Amino acid sequence: MNAYLMITGATGGLGSAFAIDCARRGFNLYLTDRDDRGEELTQFLRDKFDIEAQFCRCDLSSMDSRMEFYAALKKEGRRFWGLINVAGLDYEGEFLERTHEQFMSIIKVNIESTVDTTHAILGLRDPERRFMLINVCSLAAFYPMPYKAIYAASKRFLLDFSLAVREEIKSFGSVTALCPAGLPTTPDVMQKIFAQGFWGKVTTEDTAKVAHRTVKLALRGRAIFIPGWINQLLQFFGSFLPPTMLARYVGKRWQTAQSDEFKWTPSFRREALPGA
């Protein structure tokens, strides 16, 4: 039986970009998402690139759903040579205004499901091939971020988790932590990027190019990839500043962006949504 590369969150903007890039490379894919549109994407990849591709719907925020999914993979005798953990979740805004369900959902999807899926797929790895693991973190992993406190902290967890597991599996594989800034994946995300003005535009990278470059670097064994030289500079210089100063600056930037987003909303929706 052929070994697969698994991609979680496969129907989203970044997930589908990874799927298309990997299919173009001739990789056999096993896709999962809670969205049933994954069946359409899988069929497209089969027809377009003549690869073997499978899809299984799974709500990774549910432990029962995850356990059932992993058990089915094991029963079917599936083997994997790689995993790209894309599935993620965020609710932006003041911590005290978020609900228990919202911040627990972030923890379940960003942390629990990534850890569980990584453990399960490594347990089903093809011993004859070097394993490639990519975890989608974020530039937010390097900063304490007011109004995105749980999201940023979850991405910091994933960054540290990636580097630790990388050391553990170095004899048979490698781990790459992808830490992008803005990616124009949905109209809502694009609206937030525009609301940040100059900095939103210069820190945003093309999703397809990011996916392509990430896979290329992961195959070479890169530990951390921050797309865009401006983002790399921001991370470098930010590492010299006290966390309290960074948190204060990020908080002020968010508040400014919120007022700008309100100003941008009417024209953005009128111009962008019809072609989305």
Backbone bond lengths (Angstrom), bond angles and torsions (degrees), N, CA, C in turn:
res aa  C-N    CA-C-N  psi(-1)  N-CA   C-N-CA  omega(-1)  CA-C   N-CA-C  phi
1 M - - - 1.462 - - 1.531 109.52 -
2 N 1.336 116.10 138.67 1.456 120.56 -179.10 1.526 111.68 -67.48
3 A 1.324 115.57 149.82 1.461 121.29 174.66 1.521 108.48 -90.43
4 Y 1.336 116.16 146.46 1.449 122.18 -174.64 1.531 111.79 -115.43
5 L 1.316 113.30 160.99 1.460 121.95 165.26 1.520 105.97 -104.89
6 M 1.335 117.66 122.74 1.458 120.64 -179.77 1.524 110.38 -94.38
7 I 1.347 115.47 141.54 1.456 121.87 175.46 1.524 107.92 -129.03
8 T 1.331 117.34 121.44 1.461 121.03 175.14 1.522 109.04 -92.17
9 G 1.334 116.26 159.10 1.463 119.16 -177.12 1.510 111.43 59.37
10 A 1.338 116.03 38.23 1.467 121.65 -166.70 1.520 114.51 -72.73
11 T 1.331 119.04 -20.37 1.461 119.41 -177.03 1.520 113.30 -90.55
12 G 1.324 117.74 -8.48 1.461 120.79 178.86 1.517 111.78 -74.58
13 G 1.332 116.13 178.28 1.460 120.34 -177.33 1.508 113.82 -59.87
14 L 1.325 117.47 -50.43 1.463 120.56 -179.68 1.523 110.94 -74.94
15 G 1.338 116.98 -39.64 1.463 120.07 179.89 1.510 112.39 -60.37
16 S 1.333 116.79 -45.49 1.470 119.96 179.55 1.524 111.15 -68.55
17 A 1.347 117.40 -31.53 1.465 120.39 176.61 1.524 110.09 -64.99
18 F 1.335 116.60 -42.28 1.463 120.67 175.50 1.530 110.56 -62.22
19 A 1.335 116.26 -43.97 1.468 120.46 -177.63 1.524 111.21 -61.30
20 I 1.323 116.67 -45.14 1.466 120.51 -179.34 1.515 111.13 -66.15
21 D 1.334 116.74 -43.55 1.463 119.73 -179.61 1.525 110.85 -63.55
22 C 1.328 116.70 -43.11 1.465 119.98 -178.60 1.528 111.64 -69.89
23 A 1.340 116.62 -35.66 1.461 119.55 176.37 1.522 110.53 -65.18
24 R 1.322 116.20 -38.67 1.471 120.66 177.72 1.532 111.00 -62.61
25 R 1.325 116.56 -28.24 1.468 120.81 177.71 1.533 111.80 -81.12
26 G 1.323 116.89 -5.78 1.455 120.58 178.66 1.513 114.50 89.84
27 F 1.332 118.35 13.06 1.457 121.44 -179.65 1.531 110.39 -77.57
28 N 1.317 116.40 138.71 1.459 120.89 170.77 1.527 108.73 -77.67
29 L 1.326 117.08 133.11 1.464 121.07 -169.19 1.526 112.84 -119.18
30 Y 1.318 114.40 146.13 1.464 121.95 170.47 1.526 105.61 -124.86
31 L 1.328 115.98 111.34 1.460 121.49 -174.36 1.521 110.81 -104.66
32 T 1.324 116.13 147.14 1.451 120.47 174.46 1.516 110.06 -143.09
33 D 1.312 114.97 146.92 1.462 122.92 178.92 1.522 106.31 -168.20
34 R 1.315 116.79 163.10 1.469 118.90 175.96 1.526 110.89 -85.63
35 D 1.330 116.40 -7.07 1.459 122.98 179.99 1.527 110.33 -92.23
36 D 1.321 116.93 126.10 1.470 120.66 -178.34 1.521 113.74 -66.60
37 R 1.342 117.83 -10.37 1.462 119.80 178.39 1.522 111.75 -64.43
38 G 1.303 116.75 -9.76 1.453 120.46 177.61 1.513 112.69 -60.19
39 E 1.326 116.85 -28.64 1.470 120.10 177.35 1.526 110.17 -63.17
40 E 1.331 116.71 -42.32 1.466 120.96 179.77 1.525 110.57 -65.49
41 L 1.335 116.59 -43.48 1.462 120.64 179.58 1.527 110.35 -62.55
42 T 1.318 116.88 -43.13 1.457 121.00 -179.14 1.521 111.64 -62.12
43 Q 1.331 116.35 -43.89 1.456 119.92 178.82 1.521 111.26 -64.48
44 F 1.325 116.69 -39.39 1.467 120.55 176.85 1.525 110.99 -60.20
45 L 1.315 117.23 -43.50 1.463 120.90 -178.97 1.530 111.31 -65.55
46 R 1.330 115.75 -39.37 1.466 119.29 177.59 1.533 111.10 -61.46
47 D 1.332 114.83 -47.93 1.468 120.13 -175.74 1.531 111.96 -69.98
48 K 1.325 116.08 -40.45 1.462 120.71 -173.93 1.524 112.82 -77.07
49 F 1.332 116.94 -39.89 1.469 119.93 -170.86 1.526 113.52 -115.70
50 D 1.327 117.20 -0.63 1.462 121.54 176.93 1.530 111.63 54.98
51 I 1.320 115.39 51.42 1.464 121.41 177.92 1.517 108.65 -118.44
52 E 1.308 115.95 168.90 1.467 120.59 171.39 1.523 107.65 -89.26
53 A 1.315 116.90 124.24 1.461 121.34 -178.12 1.518 109.58 -139.18
54 Q 1.335 115.62 136.55 1.454 122.47 178.65 1.520 109.10 -125.17
55 F 1.341 115.40 153.39 1.468 120.26 175.81 1.520 109.30 -135.16
56 C 1.318 115.88 138.16 1.458 121.34 174.10 1.521 108.58 -136.97
57 R 1.321 116.35 123.78 1.454 120.50 179.01 1.523 109.21 -71.94
58 C 1.343 115.56 133.27 1.467 120.51 178.49 1.522 109.09 -152.32
59 D 1.314 116.05 130.44 1.463 121.34 174.08 1.524 107.04 -89.06
60 L 1.319 116.16 97.44 1.460 120.76 -174.68 1.522 113.53 -67.70
61 S 1.333 117.76 -12.54 1.466 120.00 177.14 1.523 111.14 -77.37
62 S 1.333 116.93 -12.78 1.464 122.02 -179.17 1.522 110.41 -103.45
63 M 1.332 116.41 122.84 1.458 119.66 179.43 1.523 110.97 -62.87
64 D 1.318 117.30 -40.17 1.465 120.26 -179.78 1.522 110.78 -62.76
65 S 1.337 115.84 -42.41 1.461 120.02 178.86 1.523 110.86 -64.23
66 R 1.326 116.76 -41.23 1.468 120.58 178.78 1.519 111.13 -63.37
67 M 1.329 117.19 -47.34 1.455 120.42 -177.59 1.531 111.55 -62.78
68 E 1.329 116.12 -38.77 1.462 120.54 177.38 1.529 110.80 -64.50
69 F 1.325 115.48 -39.66 1.463 121.51 179.20 1.522 111.05 -64.19
70 Y 1.325 117.51 -48.45 1.458 121.29 -179.48 1.529 111.14 -63.43
71 A 1.335 116.21 -39.99 1.472 120.38 -179.48 1.535 110.64 -63.34
72 A 1.340 115.93 -39.25 1.464 120.07 179.41 1.522 110.91 -65.75
73 L 1.327 117.02 -40.51 1.465 120.59 178.22 1.527 111.11 -61.28
74 K 1.335 115.05 -42.95 1.459 119.76 -179.86 1.520 111.37 -66.70
75 K 1.334 116.65 -41.75 1.463 121.36 179.89 1.524 111.26 -63.72
76 E 1.340 116.42 -36.73 1.467 121.23 -179.46 1.526 112.46 -77.46
77 G 1.330 116.06 -8.96 1.462 119.76 179.57 1.517 113.84 74.71
78 R 1.341 116.99 27.11 1.464 120.51 -179.38 1.529 110.41 -68.07
79 R 1.328 114.93 146.05 1.457 121.37 175.55 1.518 108.83 -128.50
80 F 1.331 115.64 145.30 1.463 121.11 -174.52 1.522 110.90 -130.25
81 W 1.326 114.53 141.54 1.471 119.45 175.38 1.532 110.65 -110.52
82 G 1.347 116.22 -1.64 1.458 118.32 179.47 1.519 112.48 -165.67
83 L 1.336 114.98 162.35 1.465 122.36 179.93 1.521 108.86 -148.57
84 I 1.342 115.95 132.21 1.458 121.41 173.50 1.522 107.32 -119.23
85 N 1.324 116.27 107.92 1.462 122.06 179.98 1.524 109.38 -85.70
86 V 1.334 116.46 98.72 1.464 121.77 -179.55 1.520 111.64 -101.23
87 A 1.327 117.57 -34.31 1.469 121.75 -173.69 1.521 111.12 -50.74
88 G 1.331 115.05 128.06 1.459 120.29 -179.76 1.516 110.46 -158.56
89 L 1.337 116.13 166.32 1.456 121.06 -175.34 1.521 110.00 -148.61
90 D 1.335 115.98 147.85 1.464 120.50 176.45 1.519 109.74 -149.48
91 Y 1.344 115.79 143.86 1.463 123.46 169.43 1.516 105.94 -126.96
92 E 1.317 115.58 113.03 1.452 120.64 -175.17 1.522 111.29 -88.66
93 G 1.317 116.66 144.35 1.466 120.61 177.08 1.520 111.36 136.91
94 E 1.325 116.13 179.06 1.459 121.24 -177.37 1.525 111.05 -61.96
95 F 1.313 115.33 137.96 1.465 121.80 -177.15 1.528 111.72 -55.60
96 L 1.335 117.05 -44.75 1.458 120.64 -176.98 1.524 113.03 -71.32
97 E 1.327 117.27 -14.03 1.466 120.40 177.76 1.526 112.49 -92.95
98 R 1.297 116.87 -7.76 1.461 120.38 177.77 1.529 109.70 -85.64
99 T 1.322 116.32 152.90 1.455 120.81 179.66 1.524 111.13 -90.70
100 H 1.322 114.74 163.94 1.464 119.98 176.84 1.532 110.33 -57.94
101 E 1.334 116.54 -42.27 1.458 121.17 -179.21 1.528 111.57 -62.03
102 Q 1.341 116.80 -37.58 1.458 120.15 -178.16 1.522 112.09 -68.13
103 F 1.345 116.89 -50.48 1.466 114.90 -176.33 1.520 112.50 -74.91
104 M 1.337 118.19 -25.28 1.459 118.68 174.46 1.520 110.93 -71.84
105 S 1.337 117.14 -31.23 1.468 120.36 176.73 1.517 111.08 -63.79
106 I 1.336 116.75 -40.72 1.462 120.43 177.37 1.526 110.35 -59.51
107 I 1.324 115.92 -46.30 1.468 120.35 -178.87 1.526 111.16 -64.50
108 K 1.341 116.48 -41.91 1.465 120.34 -178.38 1.529 111.69 -64.85
109 V 1.336 116.54 -43.99 1.468 119.40 -176.42 1.524 111.52 -79.38
110 N 1.336 117.07 -50.58 1.462 120.56 -173.67 1.519 113.31 -71.73
111 I 1.330 116.71 -36.18 1.468 119.54 -174.92 1.529 111.90 -106.40
112 E 1.331 116.26 -62.27 1.464 119.36 -172.82 1.527 112.74 -59.98
113 S 1.333 116.38 -47.15 1.468 118.10 -176.69 1.521 111.64 -68.91
114 T 1.339 117.28 -35.19 1.463 119.55 178.81 1.521 111.27 -65.80
115 V 1.327 116.48 -43.62 1.465 120.50 178.42 1.523 110.68 -64.51
116 D 1.333 116.70 -47.41 1.465 120.91 -179.37 1.532 111.61 -61.02
117 T 1.338 115.79 -47.58 1.467 119.72 -176.94 1.523 111.38 -65.73
118 T 1.325 116.49 -41.02 1.463 120.17 177.91 1.519 110.91 -60.56
119 H 1.315 116.55 -45.14 1.467 120.96 -179.84 1.521 110.70 -63.59
120 A 1.340 116.44 -43.99 1.466 120.32 -177.77 1.526 112.00 -66.18
121 I 1.328 117.31 -44.73 1.465 120.39 -176.04 1.525 111.57 -73.07
122 L 1.327 117.14 -35.92 1.464 118.82 174.38 1.528 110.15 -62.18
123 G 1.330 116.67 -32.55 1.457 120.46 177.27 1.516 112.89 -70.44
124 L 1.337 117.35 -16.50 1.463 122.53 179.19 1.532 111.49 -111.61
125 R 1.314 116.76 19.81 1.467 119.72 -175.21 1.523 111.14 -70.14
126 D 1.317 113.90 153.09 1.459 121.83 174.61 1.527 107.70 -79.19
127 P 1.329 118.90 113.24 1.471 120.70 -176.09 1.522 114.04 -67.76
128 E 1.339 116.56 -12.78 1.460 119.45 -177.63 1.525 112.84 -91.98
129 R 1.337 117.60 -2.54 1.468 120.54 -178.94 1.529 109.78 -128.13
130 R 1.314 115.94 148.28 1.457 120.83 176.83 1.522 108.96 -72.04
131 F 1.319 115.99 133.97 1.460 121.59 -174.11 1.527 111.14 -86.55
132 M 1.338 115.70 137.91 1.460 121.80 177.09 1.533 108.92 -117.96
133 L 1.311 116.51 120.19 1.464 121.72 178.31 1.524 109.28 -119.43
134 I 1.336 116.09 127.28 1.467 122.17 175.55 1.516 108.03 -120.78
135 N 1.317 117.10 124.30 1.456 122.27 174.50 1.527 109.13 -109.92
136 V 1.330 116.48 124.67 1.457 119.93 178.22 1.531 108.24 -81.45
137 C 1.309 114.70 105.48 1.460 121.46 176.37 1.530 107.12 -96.49
138 S 1.303 118.49 -129.39 1.461 121.51 -179.45 1.522 108.09 -175.40
139 L 1.329 115.46 157.50 1.461 118.83 171.61 1.522 109.41 -61.87
140 A 1.341 116.07 -23.93 1.469 121.57 177.59 1.524 111.90 -62.90
141 A 1.341 117.49 -17.73 1.460 120.78 -179.81 1.524 112.29 -64.56
142 F 1.330 116.73 -19.78 1.463 120.65 -175.66 1.525 113.07 -94.41
143 Y 1.348 117.58 -4.62 1.458 120.09 -174.71 1.528 111.82 -134.75
144 P 1.344 116.99 145.85 1.463 118.95 166.45 1.529 107.07 -75.34
145 M 1.330 118.11 127.94 1.457 120.91 -171.50 1.530 111.94 -123.19
146 P 1.332 117.16 101.84 1.459 119.40 172.74 1.531 110.17 -57.01
147 Y 1.318 116.45 144.24 1.463 124.79 179.98 1.528 112.95 73.85
148 K 1.316 116.60 -5.20 1.467 122.30 170.15 1.529 107.52 -139.57
149 A 1.328 114.97 37.90 1.463 120.74 -168.72 1.524 113.04 -60.76
150 I 1.327 117.72 -48.29 1.459 120.02 -176.61 1.523 110.69 -72.72
151 Y 1.315 116.49 -39.90 1.467 120.39 178.20 1.525 110.89 -59.00
152 A 1.336 116.83 -51.57 1.465 120.41 -178.91 1.524 111.27 -61.60
153 A 1.331 116.38 -41.15 1.460 119.92 179.41 1.527 110.96 -65.49
154 S 1.337 116.86 -37.01 1.463 119.71 178.73 1.528 110.62 -66.23
155 K 1.329 116.45 -36.18 1.459 119.86 179.06 1.533 111.13 -72.91
156 R 1.326 116.80 -31.52 1.467 119.91 173.82 1.526 109.98 -64.54
157 F 1.336 115.34 -40.63 1.461 119.45 175.65 1.527 110.74 -58.11
158 L 1.343 116.44 -46.48 1.460 120.54 -177.93 1.526 111.72 -64.00
159 L 1.323 116.66 -36.68 1.464 120.13 178.02 1.526 110.89 -63.53
160 D 1.334 116.40 -50.45 1.460 120.03 179.23 1.528 111.29 -64.54
161 F 1.317 116.05 -39.97 1.463 121.29 177.51 1.531 110.47 -59.57
162 S 1.325 116.53 -43.83 1.458 121.45 -179.13 1.521 111.69 -61.93
163 L 1.326 116.38 -45.89 1.461 120.18 -177.90 1.523 111.66 -67.40
164 A 1.341 116.58 -35.36 1.463 120.24 179.35 1.528 111.28 -69.68
165 V 1.344 116.59 -47.56 1.465 120.22 179.91 1.527 110.42 -65.36
166 R 1.312 116.62 -33.86 1.467 120.77 177.69 1.527 110.74 -55.33
167 E 1.316 116.03 -43.14 1.455 120.63 179.98 1.530 110.91 -67.38
168 E 1.335 115.74 -37.85 1.457 119.98 -177.27 1.528 113.32 -68.90
169 I 1.341 116.71 -35.18 1.474 118.69 -173.85 1.529 112.73 -104.84
170 K 1.319 117.46 14.66 1.461 120.46 -173.95 1.523 113.50 -59.96
171 S 1.322 117.55 -20.83 1.463 119.60 -179.55 1.526 112.38 -73.85
172 F 1.347 116.77 -21.86 1.469 118.64 -178.70 1.529 113.81 -134.67
173 G 1.345 117.43 3.65 1.460 118.51 -179.55 1.512 112.72 -170.92
174 S 1.319 115.45 -176.48 1.462 121.25 178.65 1.520 109.83 -141.52
175 V 1.317 115.81 160.55 1.468 122.31 179.85 1.517 108.76 -128.11
176 T 1.324 116.01 132.37 1.459 121.75 177.24 1.519 109.25 -119.14
177 A 1.328 116.64 128.37 1.461 122.16 175.73 1.524 108.23 -98.79
178 L 1.327 116.26 113.82 1.463 121.56 176.74 1.520 108.31 -88.20
179 C 1.349 116.27 124.45 1.462 121.05 -176.35 1.522 110.43 -125.50
180 P 1.339 117.69 76.27 1.465 120.30 -179.13 1.517 111.99 -83.55
181 A 1.327 115.61 162.70 1.470 121.11 169.68 1.522 106.14 -94.02
182 G 1.326 118.64 -118.79 1.453 120.57 -178.87 1.519 113.10 -77.92
183 L 1.334 115.72 136.31 1.462 122.45 173.42 1.528 107.60 -129.89
184 P 1.320 119.04 122.05 1.470 121.83 -176.51 1.519 111.85 -76.38
185 T 1.324 116.77 75.83 1.457 121.24 -174.03 1.528 113.28 -94.70
186 T 1.330 118.98 -28.14 1.463 122.40 -179.13 1.529 109.05 -141.29
187 P 1.352 118.32 160.96 1.463 120.90 176.30 1.528 112.50 -57.18
188 D 1.345 117.48 -37.62 1.463 120.51 179.89 1.524 111.12 -65.01
189 V 1.326 115.77 -43.48 1.467 119.64 178.46 1.522 110.28 -65.53
190 M 1.317 117.39 -40.66 1.465 120.83 178.61 1.521 111.51 -62.35
191 Q 1.321 116.74 -37.23 1.452 120.18 178.13 1.525 110.73 -62.34
192 K 1.334 116.15 -42.09 1.465 119.96 179.44 1.526 111.13 -67.26
193 I 1.326 116.66 -33.99 1.462 120.33 177.82 1.520 110.48 -65.81
194 F 1.336 116.83 -46.88 1.461 120.77 178.17 1.520 111.56 -60.88
195 A 1.327 116.82 -36.57 1.461 120.78 -178.05 1.527 112.29 -64.76
196 Q 1.338 116.60 -22.89 1.463 120.25 179.40 1.524 112.56 -83.05
197 G 1.329 116.28 0.18 1.462 120.18 175.54 1.511 113.42 63.96
198 F 1.322 116.34 -136.62 1.459 122.77 -175.48 1.519 112.30 -54.94
199 W 1.334 117.75 -49.42 1.452 120.23 -175.84 1.526 112.02 -67.54
200 G 1.314 116.58 -31.83 1.452 118.88 176.25 1.512 111.68 -64.31
201 K 1.331 116.27 -40.81 1.462 120.58 -178.15 1.527 112.30 -70.83
202 V 1.333 117.26 -44.35 1.467 119.40 -173.71 1.526 112.91 -76.71
203 T 1.337 117.52 -17.97 1.465 119.16 179.22 1.533 112.54 -97.26
204 T 1.326 117.03 -2.51 1.463 121.22 -179.06 1.529 110.71 -87.68
205 E 1.322 116.06 136.53 1.455 121.80 -179.62 1.527 110.28 -120.72
206 D 1.324 116.81 154.35 1.458 122.70 178.65 1.531 109.87 -68.30
207 T 1.330 115.91 127.99 1.464 121.06 -174.61 1.524 113.10 -60.48
208 A 1.321 117.73 -46.45 1.462 120.90 -178.76 1.525 111.58 -63.07
209 K 1.336 116.27 -41.16 1.466 119.90 179.48 1.528 111.16 -66.19
210 V 1.339 116.26 -37.88 1.463 120.00 178.49 1.530 110.08 -63.68
211 A 1.324 116.96 -44.71 1.462 120.56 179.32 1.532 110.60 -60.76
212 H 1.328 116.50 -46.12 1.463 121.12 -178.79 1.528 111.54 -61.69
213 R 1.318 116.18 -47.00 1.462 120.55 -178.22 1.532 111.63 -67.51
214 T 1.327 116.56 -36.44 1.461 120.42 -179.98 1.519 111.31 -63.58
215 V 1.315 116.96 -47.33 1.464 120.33 -179.89 1.524 110.01 -62.77
216 K 1.311 116.45 -41.84 1.462 120.94 179.72 1.530 111.02 -59.23
217 L 1.329 116.22 -45.65 1.466 120.73 -178.92 1.521 111.50 -72.76
218 A 1.331 117.00 -35.84 1.465 120.13 179.10 1.524 110.64 -63.81
219 L 1.313 117.16 -39.18 1.469 120.83 178.31 1.527 111.25 -65.04
220 R 1.327 115.27 -23.10 1.470 120.14 177.46 1.529 112.12 -91.41
221 G 1.357 116.93 -5.56 1.454 120.20 176.48 1.513 115.98 93.60
222 R 1.331 118.86 18.16 1.471 120.83 179.63 1.525 110.50 -63.09
223 A 1.331 116.70 138.78 1.470 121.31 -178.39 1.528 111.88 -82.40
224 I 1.339 117.59 -48.46 1.464 122.55 -178.10 1.521 108.81 -132.80
225 F 1.307 116.39 135.74 1.457 120.80 176.50 1.516 109.60 -128.80
226 I 1.340 116.00 118.71 1.460 123.22 175.03 1.524 106.50 -110.12
227 P 1.315 119.06 107.43 1.472 120.98 -178.24 1.528 111.92 -67.87
228 G 1.323 116.27 134.46 1.460 121.51 175.69 1.516 113.16 92.93
229 W 1.327 116.47 127.09 1.473 119.71 -176.06 1.522 112.11 -67.82
230 I 1.327 117.92 -30.43 1.473 119.58 176.94 1.525 109.98 -65.87
231 N 1.317 116.96 -42.53 1.464 120.16 177.67 1.532 111.29 -64.35
232 Q 1.311 116.24 -36.01 1.459 119.79 177.80 1.524 111.01 -65.54
233 L 1.349 115.80 -40.04 1.463 119.53 177.32 1.524 111.41 -66.47
234 L 1.326 116.62 -40.67 1.465 120.16 179.13 1.526 110.88 -60.59
235 Q 1.329 115.39 -42.62 1.461 118.57 179.14 1.527 111.18 -67.14
236 F 1.324 116.92 -39.48 1.459 120.72 -178.33 1.525 111.38 -64.59
237 F 1.323 116.80 -51.79 1.466 119.47 -177.97 1.526 111.45 -71.30
238 G 1.344 116.19 -31.25 1.455 119.16 177.97 1.515 112.55 -65.43
239 S 1.337 116.89 -25.55 1.458 120.35 -179.02 1.527 112.56 -68.18
240 F 1.342 116.93 -14.89 1.463 120.46 -179.56 1.535 112.11 -92.86
241 L 1.323 117.58 -7.71 1.456 121.18 -175.96 1.524 111.13 -96.70
242 P 1.339 117.26 147.87 1.471 120.29 177.45 1.529 110.29 -63.18
243 P 1.321 117.60 142.70 1.471 120.85 179.85 1.527 113.36 -55.97
244 T 1.333 116.76 -34.98 1.467 119.47 -179.95 1.526 111.04 -64.95
245 M 1.326 117.31 -38.29 1.459 121.46 178.04 1.523 110.70 -67.55
246 L 1.322 116.28 -41.82 1.460 120.29 178.67 1.526 110.83 -62.67
247 A 1.328 116.60 -43.41 1.463 120.57 -179.73 1.524 110.78 -62.51
248 R 1.323 116.82 -39.98 1.465 120.62 179.80 1.530 110.59 -65.15
249 Y 1.329 116.72 -42.50 1.459 120.94 -179.12 1.532 110.80 -66.83
250 V 1.334 115.99 -45.30 1.464 120.24 -179.06 1.520 110.28 -62.86
251 G 1.331 116.86 -39.64 1.458 120.68 178.97 1.517 112.27 -61.74
252 K 1.325 116.56 -42.68 1.464 120.56 179.10 1.531 110.94 -67.15
253 R 1.334 116.45 -39.89 1.452 119.86 178.64 1.526 110.80 -62.74
254 W 1.322 116.84 -39.72 1.459 120.38 -179.83 1.529 110.95 -64.52
255 Q 1.331 116.02 -43.60 1.458 119.68 -179.73 1.529 111.16 -62.99
256 T 1.331 116.38 -39.66 1.464 120.25 177.60 1.523 110.66 -65.64
257 A 1.335 116.01 -42.14 1.458 120.66 -179.15 1.520 111.42 -63.93
258 Q 1.337 117.15 -34.58 1.458 119.90 -179.90 1.527 111.94 -64.78
259 S 1.320 116.63 -41.66 1.458 119.42 178.05 1.524 110.84 -69.07
260 D 1.333 116.82 -36.03 1.462 120.50 177.80 1.522 111.17 -70.30
261 E 1.341 116.43 -34.94 1.455 120.14 179.50 1.526 110.27 -63.10
262 F 1.324 116.52 -38.37 1.464 120.65 179.14 1.529 109.94 -63.18
263 K 1.330 115.98 -37.39 1.461 119.74 179.62 1.528 111.02 -70.67
264 W 1.349 115.41 -34.10 1.464 119.67 -176.11 1.524 112.86 -78.23
265 T 1.330 118.18 -25.65 1.454 122.28 -167.78 1.526 115.47 -50.55
266 P 1.345 120.77 -52.80 1.466 119.51 -175.36 1.527 113.52 -59.67
267 S 1.341 117.12 -51.13 1.460 119.78 -176.94 1.519 111.24 -68.46
268 F 1.343 116.89 -36.25 1.463 119.28 -178.34 1.522 110.01 -64.21
269 R 1.314 116.31 -46.88 1.461 119.62 -178.33 1.520 110.93 -65.30
270 R 1.308 116.74 -37.04 1.445 120.00 -178.45 1.514 111.18 -67.42
271 E 1.338 117.75 -38.08 1.454 121.47 -174.47 1.522 113.23 -90.40
272 A 1.342 117.43 -36.09 1.457 119.44 -170.01 1.523 114.65 -93.28
273 L 1.319 117.42 -38.11 1.442 118.49 -171.66 1.534 115.33 -64.73
274 P 1.332 120.90 -38.11 1.461 119.01 -179.41 1.522 113.49 -57.99
275 G 1.325 116.85 -32.26 1.468 119.42 -177.72 1.502 112.97 -98.64
276 A 1.341 118.01 6.74 1.456 120.19 -174.95 1.524 110.78 -73.66
